[in-house]
């Protein structure tokens, strides 16, 4: 018998591997890495490609707003809310290009609630996205 509860929701994009959207363990909720893909279309907001598959348009701001929407969807499906977040790890594929934009948009979402945060530069993510978040929320009484 598992001592944790697995959470999955159609309100967030399907995981790209064998893992749940989140798992509750006691008073803590651990969200798997969540990116900006659209839950209904699986498309990446602000990303357009040519018929040959090359990028023709890229909108990092749209990806930031979408990733926050997806995190909120998983929190709500778990019975948690935005203010329950206690730790956010941010993965950016281009720190130099995207950090200042991300930091500005992050401040809009977290101006009244400030969880701990770590931002890490990485080479790539499993899909052609530029950002992914890994979050922990406190869901105790």
KOLRO-331057 format. One record per residue: x, y, z of N, C-alpha, C, O in turn; residue number from 1; residue in three letters. Coordinates in Angstrom, 3 decimals, padded with zeros to 6 digits, always signed. Example, Ala and Ser with C-alpha at 12.3 -4.5 7.8 and 13.67 -1.06 7.14 Angstrom:
<pabas>
PABA      n_c1      n_c2      n_c3     ca_c1     ca_c2     ca_c3      c_c1      c_c2      c_c3      o_c1      o_c2      o_c3    n  res
PABA  +013.190  -005.690  +007.800  +012.300  -004.500  +007.800  +013.200  -003.300  +007.800  +014.236  -003.319  +008.465    1  ALA
PABA  +012.850  -002.250  +007.080  +013.670  -001.060  +007.140  +012.900  +000.030  +007.870  +013.409  +001.138  +008.039    2  SER
</pabas>
This chain:
<pabas>
PABA      n_c1      n_c2      n_c3     ca_c1     ca_c2     ca_c3      c_c1      c_c2      c_c3      o_c1      o_c2      o_c3    n  res
PABA  +000.839  -001.182  +000.000  +000.000  +000.000  +000.000  +000.888  +001.251  +000.000  +001.776  +001.383  +000.842    1  UNK
PABA  +000.648  +002.156  -000.932  +001.433  +003.370  -001.040  +001.039  +004.384  +000.024  -000.138  +004.523  +000.359    2  UNK
PABA  +002.028  +005.085  +000.547  +001.769  +006.133  +001.534  +001.667  +007.494  +000.867  +001.622  +008.523  +001.542    3  UNK
PABA  +001.630  +007.496  -000.455  +001.493  +008.747  -001.192  +000.304  +008.658  -002.135  -000.133  +007.572  -002.517    4  UNK
PABA  -000.201  +009.815  -002.497  -001.343  +009.889  -003.416  -000.880  +010.463  -004.740  -000.277  +011.536  -004.773    5  UNK
PABA  -001.153  +009.765  -005.833  -000.797  +010.212  -007.175  -001.897  +011.119  -007.704  -003.081  +010.810  -007.569    6  UNK
PABA  -001.503  +012.252  -008.312  -002.471  +013.194  -008.868  -002.209  +013.363  -010.366  -001.082  +013.611  -010.793    7  UNK
PABA  -003.269  +013.224  -011.144  -003.216  +013.460  -012.587  -004.449  +014.265  -012.969  -005.516  +014.101  -012.377    8  UNK
PABA  -004.295  +015.143  -013.969  -005.418  +015.973  -014.387  -005.365  +016.252  -015.884  -004.289  +016.426  -016.458    9  UNK
PABA  -006.525  +016.292  -016.501  -006.620  +016.651  -017.917  -006.486  +018.156  -018.115  -006.373  +018.620  -019.250   10  UNK
PABA  -006.497  +018.924  -017.027  -006.394  +020.382  -017.110  -004.956  +020.837  -017.370  -004.723  +022.012  -017.651   11  UNK
PABA  -003.994  +019.920  -017.277  -002.592  +020.225  -017.562  -002.126  +019.302  -018.680  -002.729  +018.254  -018.906   12  UNK
PABA  -001.056  +019.680  -019.384  -000.586  +018.820  -020.472  -000.152  +017.454  -019.952  +000.367  +017.336  -018.842   13  UNK
PABA  -000.365  +016.446  -020.750  +000.018  +015.090  -020.364  +001.528  +015.007  -020.168  +002.281  +015.608  -020.935   14  UNK
PABA  +001.980  +014.275  -019.158  +003.421  +014.076  -018.978  +004.025  +013.416  -020.215  +003.345  +012.672  -020.922   15  UNK
PABA  +005.304  +013.691  -020.473  +005.973  +013.105  -021.636  +006.678  +011.806  -021.273  +007.439  +011.265  -022.075   16  UNK
PABA  +006.430  +011.307  -020.075  +007.012  +010.043  -019.626  +006.086  +009.394  -018.619  +004.946  +009.818  -018.431   17  UNK
PABA  +006.592  +008.368  -017.983  +005.808  +007.613  -017.015  +005.950  +008.244  -015.629  +006.763  +007.799  -014.819   18  UNK
PABA  +005.165  +009.267  -015.365  +005.146  +009.945  -014.068  +003.844  +010.719  -013.949  +003.246  +011.091  -014.958   19  UNK
PABA  +003.399  +010.964  -012.715  +002.162  +011.724  -012.518  +002.431  +013.222  -012.551  +003.581  +013.657  -012.505   20  UNK
PABA  +001.366  +014.002  -012.629  +001.513  +015.452  -012.529  +002.047  +015.849  -011.160  +002.860  +016.766  -011.042   21  UNK
PABA  +001.585  +015.151  -010.129  +002.018  +015.466  -008.767  +001.835  +014.237  -007.888  +001.169  +013.270  -008.258   22  UNK
PABA  +002.446  +014.310  -006.717  +002.288  +013.255  -005.728  +002.278  +013.929  -004.354  +003.161  +014.711  -004.004   23  UNK
PABA  +001.232  +013.583  -003.594  +001.111  +014.116  -002.234  +001.717  +013.104  -001.270  +001.422  +011.911  -001.330   24  UNK
PABA  +002.572  +013.607  -000.377  +003.195  +012.784  +000.660  +003.029  +013.534  +001.977  +003.739  +014.503  +002.245   25  UNK
PABA  +002.100  +013.082  +002.782  +001.825  +013.789  +004.038  +001.313  +015.187  +003.757  +000.336  +015.365  +003.031   26  UNK
PABA  +001.967  +016.168  +004.328  +001.555  +017.565  +004.164  +002.224  +018.260  +002.985  +002.039  +019.460  +002.782   27  UNK
PABA  +003.003  +017.508  +002.206  +003.712  +018.109  +001.079  +003.167  +017.596  -000.256  +002.788  +016.433  -000.388   28  UNK
PABA  +003.140  +018.484  -001.225  +002.729  +018.162  -002.583  +003.914  +018.431  -003.498  +004.414  +019.554  -003.561   29  UNK
PABA  +004.363  +017.400  -004.205  +005.499  +017.510  -005.111  +004.982  +017.479  -006.545  +004.396  +016.484  -006.970   30  UNK
PABA  +005.193  +018.554  -007.289  +004.784  +018.598  -008.691  +005.938  +018.114  -009.554  +007.086  +018.503  -009.336   31  UNK
PABA  +005.643  +017.277  -010.524  +006.644  +016.889  -011.511  +006.977  +018.117  -012.341  +006.273  +019.125  -012.275   32  UNK
PABA  +008.045  +018.038  -013.119  +008.396  +019.153  -013.987  +007.228  +019.495  -014.899  +006.672  +018.624  -015.567   33  UNK
PABA  +006.862  +020.772  -014.921  +005.714  +021.223  -015.707  +006.173  +022.294  -016.683  +006.814  +023.273  -016.300   34  UNK
PABA  +005.835  +022.092  -017.940  +006.204  +023.042  -018.980  +004.997  +023.801  -019.492  +003.911  +023.702  -018.922   35  UNK
PABA  +005.177  +024.556  -020.565  +004.116  +025.421  -021.077  +003.204  +024.808  -022.138  +002.358  +025.513  -022.687   36  UNK
PABA  +003.350  +023.508  -022.445  +002.502  +022.941  -023.495  +001.026  +023.105  -023.143  +000.653  +023.052  -021.971   37  UNK
PABA  +000.198  +023.301  -024.149  -001.237  +023.476  -023.974  -001.888  +022.118  -023.682  -001.619  +021.133  -024.368   38  UNK
PABA  -002.734  +022.079  -022.673  -003.356  +020.813  -022.249  -004.273  +020.217  -023.321  -004.369  +018.995  -023.425   39  UNK
PABA  -004.939  +021.040  -024.108  -005.876  +020.530  -025.111  -005.191  +020.188  -026.441  -005.504  +019.166  -027.052   40  UNK
PABA  -004.266  +021.030  -026.885  -003.671  +020.841  -028.212  -002.279  +020.216  -028.177  -001.799  +019.723  -029.198   41  UNK
PABA  -001.629  +020.230  -027.021  -000.251  +019.794  -026.839  +000.727  +020.723  -027.559  +001.921  +020.435  -027.629   42  UNK
PABA  +000.217  +021.838  -028.094  +001.081  +022.814  -028.749  +001.834  +023.655  -027.726  +001.489  +023.688  -026.544   43  UNK
PABA  +002.868  +024.331  -028.210  +003.670  +025.197  -027.362  +003.301  +026.643  -027.680  +003.524  +027.103  -028.800   44  UNK
PABA  +002.739  +027.364  -026.713  +002.311  +028.748  -026.961  +003.448  +029.606  -027.506  +004.568  +029.585  -026.995   45  UNK
PABA  +003.134  +030.354  -028.545  +004.102  +031.274  -029.122  +005.155  +030.630  -029.997  +006.070  +031.312  -030.458   46  UNK
PABA  +005.048  +029.331  -030.239  +006.040  +028.639  -031.068  +005.394  +028.219  -032.377  +004.419  +027.468  -032.391   47  UNK
PABA  +005.943  +028.709  -033.464  +005.462  +028.310  -034.788  +006.637  +027.759  -035.574  +007.776  +028.199  -035.418   48  UNK
PABA  +006.331  +026.778  -036.430  +007.362  +026.154  -037.246  +006.987  +026.218  -038.715  +005.812  +026.287  -039.073   49  UNK
PABA  +007.994  +026.193  -039.544  +007.788  +026.116  -040.987  +007.410  +024.678  -041.330  +007.550  +023.790  -040.488   50  UNK
PABA  +006.928  +024.430  -042.564  +006.618  +023.045  -042.964  +007.827  +022.109  -042.825  +007.660  +020.901  -042.654   51  UNK
PABA  +009.037  +022.665  -042.899  +010.246  +021.852  -042.765  +010.586  +021.580  -041.296  +011.505  +020.815  -041.002   52  UNK
PABA  +009.838  +022.209  -040.369  +010.071  +021.984  -038.953  +010.966  +022.991  -038.273  +011.259  +022.855  -037.085   53  UNK
PABA  +011.412  +024.012  -039.011  +012.263  +025.045  -038.405  +011.408  +026.056  -037.650  +010.262  +026.308  -038.023   54  UNK
PABA  +011.959  +026.630  -036.600  +011.237  +027.641  -035.835  +011.095  +028.913  -036.657  +012.077  +029.417  -037.201   55  UNK
PABA  +009.876  +029.432  -036.747  +009.643  +030.694  -037.450  +009.218  +031.796  -036.482  +009.365  +032.978  -036.791   56  UNK
PABA  +008.689  +031.419  -035.310  +008.233  +032.389  -034.322  +008.419  +031.783  -032.932  +008.154  +030.602  -032.711   57  UNK
PABA  +008.879  +032.618  -032.005  +009.141  +032.154  -030.645  +008.716  +033.259  -029.688  +009.146  +034.404  -029.832   58  UNK
PABA  +007.879  +032.928  -028.716  +007.391  +033.915  -027.756  +007.609  +033.385  -026.338  +006.784  +032.641  -025.807   59  UNK
PABA  +008.722  +033.775  -025.742  +009.052  +033.280  -024.411  +008.052  +033.764  -023.363  +007.739  +033.025  -022.429   60  UNK
PABA  +007.550  +034.980  -023.498  +006.553  +035.484  -022.545  +005.314  +034.592  -022.534  +004.780  +034.288  -021.467   61  UNK
PABA  +004.857  +034.174  -023.702  +003.691  +033.287  -023.781  +003.975  +031.968  -023.074  +003.095  +031.416  -022.414   62  UNK
PABA  +005.194  +031.460  -023.207  +005.547  +030.221  -022.514  +005.536  +030.418  -020.992  +005.096  +029.534  -020.258   63  UNK
PABA  +006.013  +031.562  -020.522  +006.005  +031.836  -019.068  +004.576  +031.843  -018.532  +004.284  +031.184  -017.534   64  UNK
PABA  +003.693  +032.577  -019.184  +002.305  +032.644  -018.720  +001.646  +031.258  -018.763  +000.869  +030.908  -017.875   65  UNK
PABA  +001.960  +030.485  -019.789  +001.371  +029.163  -019.926  +001.885  +028.193  -018.859  +001.115  +027.383  -018.344   66  UNK
PABA  +003.160  +028.265  -018.527  +003.697  +027.363  -017.512  +003.063  +027.671  -016.152  +002.795  +026.752  -015.379   67  UNK
PABA  +002.823  +028.941  -015.852  +002.159  +029.286  -014.588  +000.710  +028.792  -014.589  +000.209  +028.333  -013.563   68  UNK
PABA  +000.044  +028.886  -015.730  -001.322  +028.370  -015.844  -001.343  +026.862  -015.584  -002.231  +026.362  -014.893   69  UNK
PABA  -000.370  +026.141  -016.136  -000.314  +024.695  -015.955  +000.005  +024.304  -014.512  -000.547  +023.332  -013.995   70  UNK
PABA  +000.890  +025.055  -013.865  +001.185  +024.790  -012.451  -000.079  +024.998  -011.622  -000.399  +024.189  -010.751   71  UNK
PABA  -000.790  +026.080  -011.898  -002.030  +026.365  -011.162  -003.052  +025.232  -011.366  -003.745  +024.847  -010.424   72  UNK
PABA  -003.142  +024.707  -012.581  -004.091  +023.620  -012.868  -003.764  +022.369  -012.053  -004.667  +021.713  -011.535   73  UNK
PABA  -002.491  +022.041  -011.940  -002.100  +020.865  -011.157  -002.341  +021.113  -009.672  -002.809  +020.223  -008.961   74  UNK
PABA  -002.025  +022.309  -009.205  -002.299  +022.639  -007.802  -003.785  +022.469  -007.498  -004.149  +021.825  -006.514   75  UNK
PABA  -004.641  +023.043  -008.337  -006.085  +022.975  -008.110  -006.593  +021.532  -008.168  -007.462  +021.150  -007.386   76  UNK
PABA  -006.059  +020.742  -009.082  -006.466  +019.340  -009.169  -006.039  +018.559  -007.922  -006.600  +017.509  -007.610   77  UNK
PABA  -005.053  +019.082  -007.229  -004.536  +018.446  -006.019  -005.200  +018.974  -004.756  -004.879  +018.530  -003.653   78  UNK
PABA  -006.126  +019.923  -004.910  -006.763  +020.531  -003.749  -005.914  +021.613  -003.105  -006.169  +022.011  -001.969   79  UNK
PABA  -004.911  +022.090  -003.820  -004.022  +023.137  -003.306  -004.279  +024.438  -004.052  -005.034  +024.474  -005.024   80  UNK
PABA  -003.652  +025.484  -003.592  -003.765  +026.778  -004.270  -002.379  +027.407  -004.426  -001.399  +026.953  -003.837   81  UNK
PABA  -002.331  +028.440  -005.218  -001.091  +029.125  -005.564  -000.299  +029.507  -004.310  +000.924  +029.368  -004.270   82  UNK
PABA  -001.001  +029.983  -003.307  -000.355  +030.454  -002.080  +000.261  +029.321  -001.263  +000.988  +029.583  -000.305   83  UNK
PABA  -000.017  +028.068  -001.622  +000.556  +026.919  -000.923  +001.969  +026.592  -001.399  +002.668  +025.803  -000.763   84  UNK
PABA  +002.394  +027.187  -002.505  +003.744  +026.912  -003.013  +004.788  +027.389  -002.010  +004.713  +028.510  -001.507   85  UNK
PABA  +005.763  +026.529  -001.724  +006.846  +026.899  -000.815  +008.210  +026.868  -001.504  +009.168  +027.458  -001.004   86  UNK
PABA  +008.303  +026.186  -002.647  +009.582  +026.102  -003.340  +009.338  +025.936  -004.837  +008.513  +025.123  -005.253   87  UNK
PABA  +010.059  +026.712  -005.637  +009.942  +026.659  -007.092  +011.352  +026.548  -007.677  +012.212  +027.388  -007.412   88  UNK
PABA  +011.575  +025.513  -008.467  +012.830  +025.385  -009.210  +012.504  +025.643  -010.675  +011.603  +025.023  -011.240   89  UNK
PABA  +013.238  +026.553  -011.274  +012.997  +026.989  -012.643  +014.144  +026.499  -013.528  +015.314  +026.711  -013.207   90  UNK
PABA  +013.812  +025.855  -014.627  +014.803  +025.407  -015.593  +014.636  +026.235  -016.863  +013.568  +026.232  -017.474   91  UNK
PABA  +015.692  +026.942  -017.258  +015.681  +027.763  -018.473  +016.723  +027.223  -019.449  +017.854  +026.939  -019.057   92  UNK
PABA  +016.346  +027.081  -020.713  +017.304  +026.582  -021.702  +018.217  +027.689  -022.230  +019.226  +027.401  -022.874   93  UNK
PABA  +017.873  +028.952  -021.964  +018.740  +030.061  -022.375  +018.684  +031.148  -021.293  +017.898  +032.091  -021.381   94  UNK
PABA  +019.517  +030.995  -020.294  +019.512  +031.914  -019.152  +019.786  +033.350  -019.597  +019.092  +034.273  -019.172   95  UNK
PABA  +020.776  +033.540  -020.434  +021.156  +034.891  -020.861  +020.005  +035.597  -021.580  +019.728  +036.767  -021.314   96  UNK
PABA  +019.350  +034.898  -022.473  +018.257  +035.495  -023.253  +016.983  +035.666  -022.431  +016.295  +036.676  -022.578   97  UNK
PABA  +016.650  +034.694  -021.561  +015.306  +034.633  -020.980  +015.174  +035.010  -019.505  +014.058  +035.246  -019.043   98  UNK
PABA  +016.268  +035.076  -018.753  +016.135  +035.280  -017.314  +015.410  +036.574  -016.951  +014.519  +036.559  -016.102   99  UNK
PABA  +015.768  +037.676  -017.569  +015.154  +038.959  -017.192  +013.659  +038.972  -017.498  +012.870  +039.495  -016.712  100  UNK
PABA  +013.273  +038.407  -018.619  +011.843  +038.308  -018.943  +011.146  +037.414  -017.937  +010.083  +037.761  -017.421  101  UNK
PABA  +011.738  +036.266  -017.657  +011.139  +035.351  -016.683  +011.019  +036.020  -015.313  +009.972  +035.929  -014.672  102  UNK
PABA  +012.054  +036.675  -014.869  +012.060  +037.300  -013.551  +010.954  +038.355  -013.446  +010.292  +038.463  -012.413  103  UNK
PABA  +010.757  +039.126  -014.509  +009.702  +040.155  -014.525  +008.312  +039.517  -014.438  +007.473  +039.966  -013.657  104  UNK
PABA  +008.067  +038.480  -015.230  +006.759  +037.821  -015.226  +006.543  +037.070  -013.911  +005.434  +037.072  -013.376  105  UNK
PABA  +007.573  +036.438  -013.394  +007.497  +035.744  -012.101  +007.025  +036.723  -011.020  +006.175  +036.382  -010.197  106  UNK
PABA  +007.573  +037.926  -011.029  +007.207  +038.938  -010.024  +005.723  +039.306  -010.104  +005.114  +039.629  -009.084  107  UNK
PABA  +005.136  +039.260  -011.300  +003.700  +039.542  -011.441  +002.870  +038.468  -010.733  +001.859  +038.780  -010.103  108  UNK
PABA  +003.287  +037.228  -010.834  +002.534  +036.110  -010.265  +002.793  +035.915  -008.774  +001.943  +035.391  -008.054  109  UNK
PABA  +003.960  +036.335  -008.317  +004.353  +036.059  -006.934  +004.567  +037.323  -006.110  +005.283  +037.282  -005.110  110  UNK
PABA  +003.968  +038.441  -006.502  +004.213  +039.684  -005.769  +003.727  +039.621  -004.325  +004.351  +040.216  -003.446  111  UNK
PABA  +002.636  +038.920  -004.063  +002.102  +038.846  -002.704  +002.496  +037.570  -001.971  +002.324  +037.478  -000.756  112  UNK
PABA  +003.014  +036.602  -002.683  +003.401  +035.322  -002.087  +004.753  +034.950  -002.676  +004.883  +034.810  -003.892  113  UNK
PABA  +005.743  +034.793  -001.841  +007.095  +034.566  -002.342  +007.682  +033.250  -001.827  +008.293  +033.222  -000.758  114  UNK
PABA  +007.500  +032.158  -002.583  +008.139  +030.897  -002.199  +009.647  +030.991  -002.440  +010.115  +031.915  -003.105  115  UNK
PABA  +010.395  +030.044  -001.905  +011.813  +029.956  -002.229  +011.928  +029.655  -003.723  +011.028  +029.060  -004.315  116  UNK
PABA  +013.044  +030.073  -004.325  +013.193  +029.856  -005.767  +014.645  +029.611  -006.128  +015.554  +030.240  -005.586  117  UNK
PABA  +014.841  +028.693  -007.045  +016.144  +028.429  -007.635  +015.965  +028.433  -009.137  +015.021  +027.831  -009.649  118  UNK
PABA  +016.862  +029.106  -009.858  +016.796  +029.145  -011.318  +018.068  +028.502  -011.859  +019.179  +028.875  -011.481  119  UNK
PABA  +017.886  +027.530  -012.751  +018.997  +026.747  -013.268  +019.006  +026.816  -014.795  +017.962  +026.703  -015.436  120  UNK
PABA  +020.195  +027.003  -015.367  +020.349  +026.947  -016.821  +020.630  +025.508  -017.224  +021.461  +024.832  -016.619  121  UNK
PABA  +019.923  +025.044  -018.260  +020.127  +023.683  -018.760  +020.272  +023.725  -020.281  +019.938  +024.727  -020.913  122  UNK
PABA  +020.760  +022.659  -020.852  +020.980  +022.618  -022.304  +019.708  +022.389  -023.101  +019.542  +022.966  -024.176  123  UNK
PABA  +018.804  +021.554  -022.591  +017.599  +021.213  -023.350  +016.571  +020.590  -022.424  +016.885  +020.154  -021.316  124  UNK
PABA  +015.343  +020.558  -022.900  +014.247  +019.871  -022.230  +013.704  +018.826  -023.209  +014.019  +018.891  -024.397  125  UNK
PABA  +012.903  +017.871  -022.747  +012.466  +016.775  -023.619  +011.601  +017.194  -024.809  +011.530  +016.466  -025.800  126  UNK
PABA  +010.957  +018.330  -024.731  +010.184  +018.856  -025.858  +010.763  +020.227  -026.189  +011.535  +020.753  -025.388  127  UNK
PABA  +010.432  +020.831  -027.327  +011.044  +022.116  -027.705  +010.460  +023.314  -026.933  +009.926  +024.253  -027.523  128  UNK
PABA  +010.577  +023.250  -025.614  +010.123  +024.332  -024.745  +011.349  +025.027  -024.164  +012.444  +024.464  -024.162  129  UNK
PABA  +011.166  +026.237  -023.675  +012.283  +027.024  -023.153  +012.278  +027.117  -021.634  +013.220  +027.649  -021.048  130  UNK
PABA  +011.223  +026.602  -020.981  +011.088  +026.739  -019.539  +010.332  +025.552  -018.960  +009.428  +025.005  -019.591  131  UNK
PABA  +010.720  +025.166  -017.746  +009.996  +024.138  -017.006  +010.114  +024.480  -015.523  +011.146  +024.981  -015.077  132  UNK
PABA  +009.051  +024.208  -014.762  +009.052  +024.449  -013.326  +008.877  +023.151  -012.569  +008.131  +022.271  -012.997  133  UNK
PABA  +009.552  +023.032  -011.459  +009.417  +021.923  -010.507  +009.061  +022.567  -009.179  +009.825  +023.382  -008.660  134  UNK
PABA  +007.909  +022.211  -008.622  +007.382  +022.920  -007.455  +007.058  +021.999  -006.294  +006.762  +020.817  -006.472  135  UNK
PABA  +007.123  +022.573  -005.096  +006.691  +021.895  -003.882  +005.722  +022.823  -003.165  +005.973  +024.021  -003.038  136  UNK
PABA  +004.611  +022.259  -002.699  +003.608  +023.043  -001.967  +003.358  +022.387  -000.613  +003.474  +021.170  -000.467  137  UNK
PABA  +003.018  +023.204  +000.363  +002.628  +022.714  +001.676  +001.109  +022.680  +001.706  +000.459  +023.705  +001.503  138  UNK
PABA  +000.541  +021.512  +001.958  -000.907  +021.357  +001.920  -001.474  +020.839  +003.248  -002.557  +020.255  +003.294  139  UNK
PABA  -000.716  +021.066  +004.321  -001.191  +020.655  +005.640  -002.204  +021.635  +006.191  -002.532  +022.635  +005.553  140  UNK
PABA  -002.684  +021.346  +007.355  -003.699  +022.205  +007.986  -003.069  +023.458  +008.563  -003.770  +024.295  +009.131  141  UNK
</pabas>
